[in-house]
Amino acid sequence: MFSHIMVGANDMEASKSFYDATFGALGAKPGFYDDMGRVIYMHDNALFLVTKPIDGASACHANGGTIGFTMASPEQADAWHAAGVAAGGATCEDPPGVREGGFGKLYLAYLRDPAGNKLCGLHRIG
């Protein structure tokens, strides 16, 4: 359904360090800079990019927006979350754990990246 996801950042080095750590916990390679100064991650046929806004204004997070990443297990979600916190991110929402709702049992771990973007590590249980 998605071709790529791109988020804005004001501090590209802090964002690269954060995403290198969190995606590294998933087995991805570190991001690389393209000729426009964007950081690009390619993993499991998906693209994730980090950029300074093209219009020159400051980057800000989407109020109400969340980007979800598939996790292979609760343990991987925990490792992803811990790597993010250690790399300058901040935990948000409830602590990582099982939640039950209309989609069944899910293991969820929420983070904010250095620019304030809200991320979720999600593992479907069962």
Backbone hydrogen bonds in HBPLUS format (Angstrom, degrees):
<---DONOR---> <-ACCEPTOR-->    atom                        ^
c    i                          cat <-CA-CA->   ^        H-A-AA   ^      H-
h    n   atom  resd res      DA  || num        DHA   H-A  angle D-A-AA Bond
n    s   type  num  typ     dist DA aas  dist angle  dist       angle   num
A0005-ILE N   A0047-LEU O   3.19 MM  42  6.55 145.9  2.31 137.3 146.6     1
A0049-LEU N   A0005-ILE O   2.81 MM  44  6.24 159.1  1.86 154.5 161.4     2
A0007-VAL N   A0049-LEU O   2.96 MM  42  6.45 154.1  2.03 153.4 156.9     3
A0051-THR N   A0007-VAL O   3.00 MM  44  6.41 155.2  2.07 156.7 164.1     4
A0009-ALA N   A0051-THR O   2.85 MM  42  5.80 134.5  2.06 140.6 144.9     5
A0015-SER N   A0011-ASP O   3.01 MM   4  6.27 162.9  2.04 155.6 160.9     6
A0016-LYS N   A0012-MET O   2.79 MM   4  5.93 158.1  1.84 148.8 155.3     7
A0017-SER N   A0013-GLU O   2.92 MM   4  6.10 164.0  1.95 149.8 153.9     8
A0018-PHE N   A0014-ALA O   3.01 MM   4  6.19 158.5  2.06 145.1 151.0     9
A0019-TYR N   A0015-SER O   2.89 MM   4  6.11 173.9  1.89 158.5 159.4    10
A0020-ASP N   A0016-LYS O   2.76 MM   4  5.78 155.1  1.82 150.7 158.3    11
A0021-ALA N   A0017-SER O   3.10 MM   4  6.20 155.4  2.16 140.2 146.3    12
A0022-THR N   A0018-PHE O   2.93 MM   4  6.25 169.4  1.95 156.4 159.0    13
A0023-PHE N   A0019-TYR O   2.87 MM   4  5.65 160.9  1.91 141.6 148.1    14
A0024-GLY N   A0020-ASP O   2.87 MM   4  5.58 136.3  2.06 127.0 139.9    15
A0025-ALA N   A0021-ALA O   3.08 MM   4  6.31 140.8  2.23 140.7 149.2    16
A0026-LEU N   A0023-PHE O   2.94 MM   3  5.06 146.3  2.06 100.5 111.4    17
A0028-ALA N   A0023-PHE O   2.97 MM   5  5.29 160.8  2.01 145.6 139.6    18
A0027-GLY N   A0024-GLY O   3.00 MM   3  4.96 162.1  2.04 104.7 110.0    19
A0032-PHE N   A0040-ILE O   3.08 MM   8  5.39 150.4  2.17 136.6 143.1    20
A0040-ILE N   A0032-PHE O   2.80 MM   8  5.39 158.8  1.84 147.1 152.6    21
A0034-ASP N   A0038-ARG O   2.88 MM   4  5.52 149.9  1.97 151.1 161.2    22
A0037-GLY N   A0034-ASP O   3.07 MM   3  5.43 165.8  2.09 117.4 119.6    23
A0039-VAL N   A0050-VAL O   2.90 MM  11  5.10 158.7  1.94 147.7 153.7    24
A0050-VAL N   A0039-VAL O   2.91 MM  11  5.10 151.5  1.99 144.3 152.2    25
A0041-TYR N   A0048-PHE O   2.87 MM   7  5.16 151.0  1.95 157.2 165.6    26
A0048-PHE N   A0041-TYR O   3.06 MM   7  5.16 155.4  2.12 143.9 148.6    27
A0043-HIS N   A0046-ALA O   3.09 MM   3  5.39 157.7  2.15 143.5 150.6    28
A0046-ALA N   A0043-HIS O   2.91 MM   3  5.39 142.8  2.05 115.3 126.3    29
A0056-GLY N   A0053-PRO O   3.20 MM   3  5.62 164.9  2.22 112.3 116.3    30
A0065-GLY N   A0062-ALA O   3.18 MM   3  5.01 161.2  2.22 108.9 113.7    31
A0067-ILE N   A0118-LYS O   3.00 MM  51  6.45 156.5  2.05 147.0 153.2    32
A0120-CYS N   A0067-ILE O   2.84 MM  53  6.12 145.8  1.96 152.1 151.2    33
A0069-PHE N   A0120-CYS O   2.73 MM  51  6.08 161.2  1.76 170.1 176.4    34
A0122-LEU N   A0069-PHE O   2.90 MM  53  6.07 169.0  1.91 164.5 166.4    35
A0071-MET N   A0122-LEU O   2.82 MM  51  5.46 155.1  1.88 145.5 141.2    36
A0077-ALA N   A0073-SER O   3.08 MM   4  6.40 156.6  2.14 147.8 154.2    37
A0078-ASP N   A0074-PRO O   2.90 MM   4  6.20 153.8  1.97 148.1 155.1    38
A0079-ALA N   A0075-GLU O   2.95 MM   4  6.20 156.2  2.01 145.2 151.5    39
A0080-TRP N   A0076-GLN O   2.85 MM   4  6.03 160.2  1.89 151.2 156.7    40
A0081-HIS N   A0077-ALA O   2.93 MM   4  6.09 161.1  1.96 147.5 152.6    41
A0082-ALA N   A0078-ASP O   2.87 MM   4  6.05 167.0  1.89 151.3 155.0    42
A0083-ALA N   A0079-ALA O   2.91 MM   4  6.03 158.3  1.96 146.7 152.8    43
A0084-GLY N   A0080-TRP O   3.02 MM   4  6.23 151.7  2.10 144.0 151.8    44
A0085-VAL N   A0081-HIS O   3.01 MM   4  6.32 159.9  2.05 155.6 160.2    45
A0086-ALA N   A0082-ALA O   2.97 MM   4  6.11 162.6  2.00 149.5 154.6    46
A0087-ALA N   A0083-ALA O   3.01 MM   4  6.08 129.2  2.28 136.0 148.7    47
A0087-ALA N   A0084-GLY O   3.20 MM   3  5.06 132.5  2.44  91.2 104.0    48
A0089-GLY N   A0084-GLY O   2.78 MM   5  5.11 150.6  1.86 157.6 150.4    49
A0088-GLY N   A0085-VAL O   3.35 MM   3  5.53 153.9  2.43 113.7 111.2    50
A0090-ALA N   A0112-ARG O   2.97 MM  22  5.16 153.7  2.04 141.7 149.9    51
A0112-ARG N   A0090-ALA O   2.73 MM  22  5.16 139.4  1.89 145.4 158.8    52
A0092-CYS N   A0110-TYR O   3.45 MM  18  5.54 158.1  2.50 115.5 115.6    53
A0097-GLY N   A0108-LEU O   2.98 MM  11  5.59 152.1  2.06 149.1 156.5    54
A0108-LEU N   A0097-GLY O   2.92 MM  11  5.59 165.3  1.94 152.1 147.6    55
A0099-ARG N   A0106-LEU O   2.73 MM   7  5.34 155.8  1.78 158.7 167.2    56
A0106-LEU N   A0099-ARG O   2.85 MM   7  5.34 164.2  1.88 161.3 166.7    57
A0101-GLY N   A0104-GLY O   3.25 MM   3  5.32 152.5  2.33 122.6 130.1    58
A0104-GLY N   A0101-GLY O   2.97 MM   3  5.32 163.1  2.00 121.6 122.9    59
A0125-ILE N   A0105-LYS O   3.08 MM  20  5.44 167.2  2.10 143.8 145.0    60
A0107-TYR N   A0123-HIS O   2.81 MM  16  5.02 168.7  1.82 153.9 157.8    61
A0123-HIS N   A0107-TYR O   2.91 MM  16  5.02 156.2  1.97 147.0 153.7    62
A0109-ALA N   A0121-GLY O   2.95 MM  12  4.98 139.8  2.12 141.0 150.0    63
A0121-GLY N   A0109-ALA O   2.73 MM  12  4.98 165.7  1.75 151.8 156.6    64
A0111-LEU N   A0119-LEU O   2.99 MM   8  5.16 159.2  2.03 138.2 142.9    65
A0119-LEU N   A0111-LEU O   2.78 MM   8  5.16 171.2  1.79 157.7 159.0    66
A0113-ASP N   A0117-ASN O   2.94 MM   4  5.37 153.1  2.01 145.5 152.0    67
A0116-GLY N   A0113-ASP O   2.86 MM   3  5.21 163.8  1.89 119.4 124.7    68
